[in-house]
Amino acid sequence: MKSLLKISFAAAVLSAFFTSCKDDDDYQTIESVDKVKIDSVKIVSDTMSVFSVQSIRTYSTYASTCRGFYGYDYVHTGEFDRDVTAYQYLTNGMCSQANHKSANQINFSPRKKGNYTFRFWNGNNNWITKTIVVE
């Protein structure tokens, strides 16, 4: 019984030690998420086969190091039409106000032959349009 008590006490002391060593400054809270315009798009091949996979890269510019890529809104607006909007996060941490660019990607794997039209949001009512022919 005494050895069980000693082990429990040792475990409690060790867990308190490791918890107190955690540096809370390493973690930043996301304050908000909003749209970020896509500056450019790179498609490796404008022709591909059904069931193959192609990475589509998008490039965006962020206003500070407290901002970065959060995710995409990928909407099927028709059988072969896709609208893609990128989102950025804003954290509450210490950061540089210098612009930085980031590349992110979508993996496209078509299940049907046809001409797929992608529209990437570029700010306001502007879109970058790309077409991929699937054979």
PEZIPE-V407328 format. One record per backbone hydrogen bond with DSSP energy under -0.5 kcal/mol. NH is the residue of the N-H (numbers start at 0). CO is the residue of the C=O. Records with the same first field share a line. If there is no record, write none. Layout:
NH: CO ; CO
This chain:
4: 0
5: 1
6: 2
7: 3
8: 4
9: 5
10: 6
11: 7
12: 8
13: 9
14: 10
15: 11
16: 12
17: 13
18: 14
19: 15
20: 16
21: 18
23: 21
25: 22
26: 23
30: 28 ; 89
31: 89
33: 87
35: 85
37: 120
38: 36 ; 58
39: 58
41: 56
42: 40
43: 54
47: 132
50: 109
51: 48
53: 107
55: 105
56: 41 ; 54
57: 103
58: 39
59: 101
61: 99
64: 95
66: 63
67: 88
69: 86
70: 86
72: 84
73: 71
74: 72 ; 82
76: 74 ; 80
77: 80
81: 116
82: 74
83: 118
84: 72
85: 35
86: 70
87: 33
88: 67
89: 31
90: 65
91: 28
99: 61
101: 59
103: 57
105: 55
107: 53 ; 105
108: 106
113: 133
115: 113 ; 131
116: 79
117: 115 ; 129
118: 81
119: 127
120: 83
121: 125
125: 122
127: 119
128: 126
129: 117
131: 115
132: 45
133: 113 ; 131
134: 47 ; 132
